Amino acid sequence: MVDAQTENAPKTGWIDKKSKYSHKWVKTWISVQPGEVLYSKSKTGPYKKIKLDGTSITDVESNGKTFRLQCQTSKREYIFKVEEGLGAQVWLEAICVAKVSEVANSTSSTCILQ
């Protein structure tokens, strides 16, 4: 069963995430929420969180399929890849909107795609 919070999120879906240790691509369920990105190996969780406050969002490759979330506080890097070429732009825009939607708790109210 999919959690109502993740089901009604601005952007949800399957996307590839590069594994932290093996560096292999792993199919991952992503749910973009205000101020954070939730991710899991399944739609039903359990979910891990990427807090977007203080996180930079960067295109990794010119092919438009791969992007990176770099957490400034933990120095953790998350790399994601989509199947369609233009799909990454949709994800990047959704994450940018989620980042600025938490303005009250954020150190920055802008989102710059690098």
Secondary structure, DSSP 8 states (H G I E B T S, - for coil): ---HHHHTSSEEEEEEEE-TTT--EEEEEEEEETTEEEEESSTT---EEEE-TTEEEEE-STTSSEEEEEETTT--EEEEE-SSTTHHHHHHHHHHHHHHTTGGG-S-S---B-
